């Protein structure tokens, strides 16, 4: 079992920045990757960024060059630094992690609202 606690959402003007945090606890040794998804009203939940156990990362095309995912292994926390925010970045952002080897399982945080005003 892994527990994820998110923080850092809020309201920001277009062009501004926010940093989201996701603290993991529990069976963190089994985590394969952690990441962020987002879901806009009426939309599906889409990948924003992931960071793998190896340290490798991948990003959605829409956020490349603006968002950065990184982690603090001591604090077991993953961050999403969001710069040059656009109104279309408005969504609920969910932290997630994937665990296990032969049997994999995904865990999700409670979600944090990010609103970018124009």
Secondary structure, 3 states (H helix, E strand, C coil): CEEEEEECCEEEECCCCEEEEEEEEECHHHEEEEEEEEECCCCCEEEEEEEECCCCEEECHHHCCCEEEEEECCCCEEEEEECCCCHHHCEEEEEEEEECCCCCEEEECCCEEEEEEC
